[in-house]
C-alpha cells in the first residue's frame, strides 16, 4: 500500500464518529481540510442519532448517515455502508464495531488507529495519541497519515437560517440589549463530571453580585429536573430557554457573553461558536478534552492526585467535583476578563 491514497480514484468518502455530541463537534475540524483536498468528491459522515443534528447544514458534508441503534441491526448497518460504495473510510471512533464496519465496507482505502485488536481493519494505520494530544489533533492525525494538508484548524457548526431565526425571536423577546448573558450548564454525560446544581446556583448568585449578568440555563433531554432545581435554588433571576435542537442551542450559545459548563457536548458547542468558555473538569483531562479555542479556560481541584481518572463513577465520593470551591470557578471567570 502506498503512503497516501490515489486521490484521482476517490469518489466517495465516509467519516465515522458514532458518538457523543462533544466528540462529533471536535471531529468537524477535519471537514474543510478534506473538502479542500478532495474537491468534487462526496463526503459523508456516519454517526448515531444523538450527534447527527449538530452536522445538519454543514457546507463541507454531502450527506449524514444516521445509525439508529434501536431500529437498525448490525447487519443492516454493514449493508448500508457497503451500499455506499465508499472508496475511502476514515474511522475516527476506533471501537471494535467501527473497526469491523470499516473492514467490511469494501473501501479500497481504510484509515484507523493502531488500537489493540483493531489493526486488521485498516490499511492506513495511525499511532493513537489520545493520551498526549488534544482530541482535535487526534482527529487531524488521520488526515496527516494519508497526506491531506491541514490548512484549517477550525471547528465547523452552521446553525442555518431557521435555527438562527427562532433563537433571534426568543432572544429579542427575552434579553435586554444592555445585559451580559452568562450560560450555566450543570449537565454532563457522566455523573462524575458534574460539579453539582447547588454549586452552580451559588455561582450564579456570586456572578450576579459581582457582575450583574443575566443568567441563562440551557438544557437538553433529561436535564429538566436539574434546571428547575437550579432555578429555584438561585436567589437571582434566570432565564430557561424553550426546548432546542442542537443547532438552535449553537445559535443560542453564540449570543452569550460567557458559558460556564462541566465537560459536555454543550461546552464544546459553545467553544466552537466562539463563545468564551470556562470548563469545569475533574475525571477528564482538559489538555486532551478541554474546550477548543483561544478564549477558553479550565478549572480543576488541583489539590487532588486522582484528576483525569476517566472513571464514569467515582469510588471515593467524587471529591474533584464536590470539593471544588465556587471561588475557584469565579476566579477563573475573572481571569477570562469578558464580563
N, C-alpha and C positions, 0 to 999 in steps of 0.2 A: 504494500500500500504506500502511495506517495505521501509526502509530508503535508499536502493540502489537497482538498477535493478539486477536481477539474470543474471550475465554475461554469464552463460552457455546457456541461452536461446536467446541471442542476436546474430543474424547472419548478419543483415544489419542495418546500422546507417545512418541517414540523418542529416546534419547540415544545418541550414537555416540562411543566412545573405544576404538579397536581394540586398542591395546597401549600400554605394557607394564604390569606389575603396579603399579609405583610410580605411574605416571600414572593408572591406574584408581583407585587409592586416593585420590589427590588430587582426582579428579573427583567423589568421593562428597560433596564439600561442596555440590553443587547439589541433592542429592536431597530433603532435608527442605524446602528452600525451594520446590521445585517441587510437592511434595505439599501444602504449605500453600496454595499459590496455586491449585492445580487439584484441589480435593477431589473425590473420586469418579471421577477420570479414571484410565485405565490408563497407568501409566508403565513403560516397558520400556527395556532397556539392551542395546546391541549391542557385543560385544567378542569377541576371539579366545579360544580355549580357555584359554590360559595365564593370563589375568586373570579369567576368569569365576568361579573358585572363591571369590575374595575378596568377591563380591557375593551369594553364596548366603545366604538367610535375611534379607536386608536388608528392614526393615519398610516402606521407602519405595518399593520396587520391586514391581511385579506380575509381571514376567517378565524373564528373562535370555535374550537371543537370542545364541546362540553361533555364531560363524563359524569353521568348521574349514577352514583353508586347504588341508589335504591331501586333504580329501574333498569340498569344495564349490567349484564353479566360480564365476567372477564372475557369470555369468548366473543361476545358482541363487541366489546371494546377492541379486541385484536382485529376482528374483521373490519371494523370501521377504520382503523389505522391502516391496515393493509389496502383497503379500498381507496385510501387517499393517494396511493401510488407515489409516495414521497421519495425523493432522491437523497435527501439529507435530513436526518433526525438528530436533534440536539437534546439530550436528556439532562436537564438541569436539576432534576429531582433526585435521581440516583438511588431509589429504593429497589428491592428485588423485583417488584411488579413492573416498574417502569423500565428496568433493565431488560426484563424478558420481553416487554412490549416493543422496545427498541430493536431487539434481536429479531423478533418475528415480523417487524414492519415491512420487510422487503426492500428497505432502503439500501442503496449501494454504500452510502457514507453514514456511519453511525458514531456519534460523538458522546462520550460519557466519562465519568470519573473512575479512577482506579480503586474503587472500594472492593473489599474482600468478597469474593464470590460473585462479582458482577462484571469482571473484565471480559468474560466470554462474549458479552453482548455488543461490544464496541470494537470498531477497527481504528478509531481515533481516540486514544486514551489520555486522560489528563490526571496529573498528580493532584489529589484533592488538598486544598489549602484552607479548608473551612475553619480549622483551629488556629490559623495565623493571620488571615486577611479578612477584611470586611466582606459581607455576603455579596455586595455589588462586584467586587473584584473576583470573587469565587465564580460568579456568572461570566464575567469577561474572560476568565481563563479559558473557557470553552471556545470563545471566538479566536483568541490568540493561538490556540492549539491548531486551528485549521487555517491560519493565515489571514483572518479577517482583520483589517486595520481598525483599531479602537480610536476613533476620532471624536466620539461623543460620549460623555460620561454623565448624561442627564437621565433622570427618571421621567417616564412619559405617561401622564394621565391626562385625558382630554374629556372634561365633563360634557361638552356639547351644548347646543343652544337650548334644548328642552330642560336639561338639568339646571343650567345657569338661570334660565328664566324663572323656574319655580323657586329657586333659592333667592333670587333677586326680589321676587314678590314678598316672600317671607321676611327677608332682611329689611326691606323698606317699611314694612308694617310694624316691625318689632324693635329695631335697633335705632336709638337716637344717633344722629350723624356725628355728634361730638364725642361719642363714647368709644374708648378702647374695649374690645371684646376678648376675653380670655376663655378658651375652651378647656374644660377639665374633664378628662376621660378616665374613669375609675375601673374600666373593664380590662379584660385580658384573657387570652385563651387558656392559660394555666392559672389555677388558684394561687400558686406560689409566686406568680409575677404581679399580684395585685397588692398595691400599697394599702388599700382599705378605704371604704366610704367615709369613715369617721375622720381619717387623716385628710382626705380631700375636702371634706366640709370645713375642717379647721383651716386648711389652706385658703379656701375661698374667702372666709371671713378675714383672714390676715391680709389677703390681697386687697379686699375691699377697703380695709382700714388704711392700708399703706398707699394704694394707687387709685382706688375708686373705680375699677373697671366694671363692665357688665359681665357677669358670669354666664357662660353657655355650657349646657350639659348635653353633649352629643351622646347618642346611644344607638345600639343595634339590637337585633333579636336576642331575647333572653336577659337583657340588661335593664328592663323597665323597672324592676323592683329596686335595684340598687340606685338608679337615678332618682326615683321617688324618695327613697330614704335619704339620699344626699340633699335633695331639695328641701326636705322638711327639717333636716338636722342643721343646715346652714342658718345663720341669723340674717345674712344678707340676701337680697332678692336674686333670682336666677331666671334664665330662660331655658325651657326644654323644647327643642325643635320637634316638629312632627316626624313621623317615620320617613326615612330617606333611603334611596338607593345608594350604592357605593359612589356613583358619580355625583349624585346630589350631595353626599357627605363631603366629597372632594371640593365641590363648589362652595359649600358652607365653610369648611375649614380654611379655604383660601382667603376668605374675607376676615378671618380672625387676626387680631394683633399677636396672639400667642396661643400655643397649645401646651398644656401640661398633661402628660399621659404616662401610664405604665407602658411597658414594651408590648405593642399590639399593632394590629393592622391599621387602625385609625391614626396611630402615631406616625407610621410610615407614609400614609396618605397625606397627612398634613405637611410633613417634610418634603414630599415630592411636589406639593403645590407651592413650595417656597415660604410657607408659614414658619416663623421661628418656633422651635420646639424645645421643651425641657422634658427629657425622658427619664423616668424613674426605673432603675434597674436593680436586680439582685441575683436571681438564679441564671440569668443570661448575661453575656459579656457585651457591653456596649461597643467595645473595639471591633467586635465581629458582627453584631446585630443591631447596633445603635442607629438612631435616626440619621439619614444621609443628607448632608448639606452643610453649608458654611455657617448658617445661623441656628445651630443646634448645640445644646449642651446636655450632659447626662449627670445624674447624681446617684450615689450609692452609699450604703452604710459601710464606709471604708474601715471600720473597726473590726470587721469580721474576716476570717481567713477562708471561709467557705463560699465566697462570692463566685458566681459563674459555675455553679454545680450542675446546671441543666436538669435539675430534678423537678418533675411536674408537681410532686407533693413533697413537702419538707418534713423529714423525720424529727427535727428538733424545734418545731414550732414557728418556723418562718421568721427568724429574727431579722433577716436582711430587710424585710418589709415592715414588720411590726415595730421594730426599734429604730427605724429611720425617722428622725425628728422633722416636724414641719419646718422648723427654722432652716434646716439644711436645704430643703427644696426652695424655700423663699430666697435664700442666699443665691442659689443657682439662677433663679429668675432675675434677681437684681443684677447679677453678673452679666446676664444676656443683654441688659440695657435696652429693652424695647418698650417699656412702659414709662 
